[in-house]
Amino acid sequence: MALTPEDPQLREAVLEYVNVLYRELSQENGAATLGTQNQTADFILTDPDLCRAVTNWASAVPQHPDTPVPPQTLPQDALYHRVVAHLRAGMETPVFERPPAPQRP
């Protein structure tokens, strides 16, 4: 079966992957902003190799397990490194890491 960006299951898997990756990178318990989320999802959806990698990841992750499982980290493979580079390029620098504004005399 050929993967298409319109496939709802693929889109759901891509968004889940982006959210898990964002939580790992930001160390926040939430999702990326919609703009960041959509740009990263589009980045994945335009590349057939990344789509296949996300599909493989999603098929290996238990969906709605009967018993709670501890959070798993994402495998740091080629998919991970390509999407991390894209996501980091789009992530805003946190407020506390920005240089202070110049002081006026």
C-alpha positions as CSV (number, residue, x, y, z in Angstrom):
1,M,0.0,0.0,0.0
2,A,1.4,3.4,-1.0
3,L,1.5,6.0,1.7
4,T,-0.2,9.3,0.9
5,P,-0.1,12.5,2.9
6,E,-3.9,12.4,2.9
7,D,-4.1,9.1,4.7
8,P,-5.7,9.9,8.1
9,Q,-3.8,7.1,9.9
10,L,-0.5,8.5,8.6
11,R,-1.4,12.0,9.6
12,E,-2.4,10.9,13.1
13,A,0.9,9.0,13.5
14,V,2.9,12.0,12.2
15,L,1.2,14.3,14.7
16,E,1.8,11.9,17.5
17,Y,5.5,11.6,16.6
18,V,5.9,15.4,16.4
19,N,4.3,15.8,19.8
20,V,6.4,13.1,21.5
21,L,9.5,14.6,19.9
22,Y,8.6,18.1,21.0
23,R,8.0,16.9,24.6
24,E,11.5,15.3,24.6
25,L,13.2,18.4,23.2
26,S,11.4,21.0,25.2
27,Q,11.0,18.9,28.4
28,E,7.5,20.3,28.7
29,N,4.4,18.2,29.2
30,G,2.4,19.5,26.3
31,A,2.2,19.8,22.6
32,A,4.0,22.1,20.2
33,T,2.2,25.2,19.1
34,L,0.0,24.6,16.1
35,G,2.3,26.4,13.8
36,T,5.3,24.4,14.8
37,Q,3.3,21.2,14.9
38,N,1.9,21.8,11.4
39,Q,5.2,22.9,9.8
40,T,7.0,19.8,11.2
41,A,4.2,17.5,10.2
42,D,4.3,19.0,6.7
43,F,8.1,18.5,6.6
44,I,7.5,14.8,7.3
45,L,4.6,14.4,5.0
46,T,6.4,15.7,2.0
47,D,9.2,13.1,2.3
48,P,8.1,9.5,1.5
49,D,11.1,8.1,3.5
50,L,10.1,10.0,6.6
51,C,6.5,8.9,6.1
52,R,7.6,5.2,6.0
53,A,9.8,5.7,9.1
54,V,6.9,7.3,11.1
55,T,4.6,4.5,10.0
56,N,7.2,1.9,11.1
57,W,7.5,3.7,14.5
58,A,3.8,3.9,14.9
59,S,3.3,0.2,14.2
60,A,5.9,-0.7,16.9
61,V,4.2,1.5,19.6
62,P,1.3,-0.1,21.4
63,Q,-1.9,1.9,20.8
64,H,-4.1,2.2,23.9
65,P,-2.5,-0.5,26.0
66,D,-4.7,-2.2,28.6
67,T,-2.2,-1.4,31.3
68,P,-0.3,1.9,31.7
69,V,3.3,1.8,30.5
70,P,6.0,4.3,31.3
71,P,6.8,6.8,28.6
72,Q,9.3,5.6,26.0
73,T,11.9,7.7,24.4
74,L,12.0,7.8,20.6
75,P,14.7,5.8,18.8
76,Q,17.5,8.1,17.8
77,D,17.6,7.0,14.1
78,A,17.8,8.9,10.8
79,L,14.1,9.9,11.2
80,Y,14.8,11.3,14.6
81,H,17.9,13.3,13.6
82,R,16.3,14.8,10.5
83,V,13.1,15.9,12.2
84,V,15.0,17.2,15.3
85,A,17.1,19.4,13.0
86,H,14.0,20.8,11.4
87,L,12.1,21.2,14.7
88,R,15.0,22.9,16.4
89,A,15.4,25.3,13.5
90,G,11.8,26.4,14.0
91,M,11.6,26.4,17.8
92,E,11.9,29.7,19.5
93,T,14.6,30.4,22.0
94,P,13.1,30.3,25.5
95,V,12.7,33.7,27.2
96,F,15.2,32.9,29.9
97,E,17.9,32.1,27.4
98,R,17.5,35.2,25.3
99,P,20.2,37.9,25.8
100,P,18.9,40.9,27.8
101,A,17.7,43.9,25.9
102,P,20.2,46.7,25.7
103,Q,19.8,49.3,28.5
104,R,19.2,52.9,27.5
105,P,21.3,55.5,29.3
